[in-house]
Amino acid sequence: MSRLVHTGLAGLAVVALAVPARAQPTGDLAAPLAPVRDDKQLTETLTAITQDPAIPVEDPAIRALAQALMVEGVKQLQARAYDQALANFLEAYTKFPSPKILLNIGSTLREMGRLADAANTYQRYLLDPATGAERVAEVKELLLRLDEQLTILTVRVFPSGSDVSIDAGPFIPVGSSLLTRVRPGIHLVRVKKSTSANELTVNGFEGENKEVSATVKVEAPELPTNPTNPTNPTNPTNPTNPTNPKLATNPDLNPALIAAPPEHVDGWLITGTQYTADSGTGRGRKARTGFAGAEIAPIVPRYEVGSSGVVILRDDDDSISSGVIAAVRIDGEGRGFAGALGLAISKGHLEAELMVLKSDSTGGYLGLRYRLFTSWMRPYVGLGMPGFAYDQTNTMGETSTKLAVGLRGAVGVELMINGHLSVTGDLGYEHFFVDPAETGLDANILVPTLGVIGRL
């Protein structure tokens, strides 16, 4: 066996794998995170967003959850699964209301062709008190360009506190006015107050500032009276009595029970039926399939929280891709090493290896590894069959090429650097089916290996 591991290579061969280059920062808001295909850079970017101390959270675990949702959202965005990416970004914003997440929501909506929704999202970004100054000018410029293609609709309501719905969207309580951007064309505005309602049709044009009045006639509620003594101030059924139990529980009779809505409302993702509002936080939105389909559930990937709050995704069983492997086989007795180059074919916890071995002899290796875990640290056990060709001279002085075949068992660990690169190291014991006295080769040998795997 010593011939196989004698020095035959000057060092470990470098594997050239077509891995996307590190994305450079871009001033275009079309897709702030979609071009970032380097896992390390993406993690750094999202960690900076979700660890921002300016955004308070009650539970620190929310930060990690928001980061995991964003990572999966970027993955879906890169796969052009825009509806799912939007659902993940919206859920991340609901959990962790950083205005920086709004940029990704806006860019996704632009990619989907929903320009009015994107513009309203950028407007929300500009109005957020936590928005920093670094991208405000850029967003304002983009918003101006979008507004040239949209109608800015202002709905003034009467009486105060009426609910407004646009294109069958959710009813939004409005103090006096609601402003939102809509696509050019015809829209239906509904307004209601208590049991009274009204509707009007609006036709908007590109670049137009459209202002309409939505008025609803509210009938005065019929107050309960005491037929025997309606004016008795001590009578509990007297509607003017502050202790009247009906006044204490009926908002139609006692407007003080209703919290006053904001005088001015900037509508965000309220037009049409493509979104539903999260009643829990008020700021939350959920994406829906089509125009009136079911809500799209966000995908929450399996993840772990590492040091400094960094989120490490745990790959699903089938998510580890195949790739190219390069390795160094080291003679356990220090007599040299050999190089190995080949393919790693992955399926869940299992990975098959097919490699060419080269030192001063040429050989091959066919093996199988079973990974105990599929996260960033992947301990494994391996079983394989190495083989190599060697020259043997008989008593007649004739030289012939022979094939030595063996069995290998190994234990080791693979460490994931990012989605495209990992390193491996193991300690293996090999037995070759040869006669040392006849061949001069070792039948049993300890062979550690160090390797690099570049995955597609």
C-alpha positions, 0 to 999 in steps of 0.5 A, a space after each residue: 500500500 505504501 506506493 499508493 501514498 508515497 508523495 506524488 502531488 505537490 499539494 492539494 488540487 484546487 477545485 474550480 467550481 462555478 460559484 456565483 461571485 459575491 454580489 456588489 451593493 447596488 443603488 437600484 431598489 428593484 431587488 436589494 437582496 435578490 442578487 445576493 447569492 453569497 450565503 455569508 454576505 446574505 447572513 451579514 446583511 440580514 443580521 444587521 437588519 434584525 439585530 438593529 437595537 432601534 427596533 424593540 422586541 418583547 422576545 429576543 427570539 423574534 429577531 432570529 425568526 424574522 431573519 429566518 423568514 427573510 432568508 427563505 424569502 430571498 431564496 423564494 425570490 431568487 427562484 421567482 416564486 414571488 407570491 411566496 417571497 412576498 408572504 415571507 417578507 410580510 410575515 417578517 415585517 409583522 414580527 419585526 417591523 423594521 423599515 428596511 424590510 419594507 424595501 424588500 416588500 416594495 421591490 418584490 411588489 415591483 417585480 410582480 407588477 403591482 406598482 401601486 402597492 409598491 409605491 404605497 410601501 415606499 411611502 410607508 418606509 418614508 413615514 416610518 420614524 425608524 427610517 435612517 437617512 441613508 436611502 431616503 433620497 433614493 426612495 423619494 426619487 423612485 416614488 416620484 417615478 412611480 407616481 407618474 404612472 399611478 393615481 394618488 387618491 385622497 378620500 375625504 369622509 363624513 361623518 368622522 370615523 367612517 370606514 372606507 373600502 376600495 375595490 372590495 378591500 378591507 374596511 379601514 376606519 378613517 377620521 377625516 381623510 385617507 390617501 393611497 395610490 391606485 392603478 389608473 382606471 375605475 375604482 369602487 369606493 365604499 363607505 359605511 358608518 354604523 348600519 348606513 353605507 354608500 358607494 361611489 365610482 372613481 376614475 383615475 388617470 396616470 399622474 393624477 391627484 384625485 380627491 373625492 368625498 365619501 359621505 354617508 347619511 347616518 340615521 340617529 339611533 332610537 334611544 330606549 325610554 322608560 314609558 312610565 317615567 322617561 325623564 326620571 334621572 334616577 331611573 336606570 332605563 333613562 338614556 341620559 343616565 350615565 349609569 344606564 347599562 345600555 349606554 355602558 355596553 352599546 357603542 351605537 348609543 355611546 360613541 365614547 366606547 369607540 376609539 377614535 381613528 387617526 384623522 389622516 390614514 395612509 393606506 398600505 396594501 388595502 386596495 383589492 382582495 390580494 391581502 388580508 390585514 392582521 388584526 393582532 398588530 394592525 401593521 401586519 398584512 398577509 398575501 393571498 393567492 390570486 384576487 380572492 384566494 386563500 392566504 399564503 402561509 409563510 415558510 419558516 425554515 429550520 434554523 439554529 441561533 449561533 453566536 451573536 444572534 446569527 441564524 444558521 439554517 438547518 438544511 432539509 434532508 434533500 437540500 444538500 446539493 451534489 458537487 465536486 470533491 477534492 481531497 488529500 489522503 495522508 499516509 498514517 505512517 508519514 510516508 507521503 500523501 496522494 491527491 483525490 478528485 471526483 464527484 460527490 452525489 448527495 441525497 439527503 443524509 447519504 452521499 456517494 463519492 466517486 474519485 480518481 486517486 493519484 500519487 506515483 500510482 493511479 487508483 480510484 475510490 467508490 464510497 458512501 457516507 452517511 451524515 448524522 445531521 444535515 446542518 452546518 456541522 455534519 458528522 458522518 461515517 463512511 464505507 468504501 472500496 479503494 483500489 489502485 494499480 501496481 507493478 509486480 515483477 515475477 521470478 522470471 523478471 517479467 513485470 505485469 500490472 496488478 489491481 489491489 482492491 480493499 475496504 475502508 471504514 472511516 469516521 469524520 465531520 463535514 463543516 458547511 462554509 456556505 451553501 456552495 462550499 464545505 470542508 471535510 476531515 476523517 480518519 479511515 482504516 483500510 484493508 487491502 486483499 494482498 499478500 504483503 510477502 508477495 507484493 511488498 505492499 501493506 495490507 492494513 493502513 491508517 489513512 486520514 483524509 482532508 477534503 473540500 467539496 464545492 456544491 452546485 
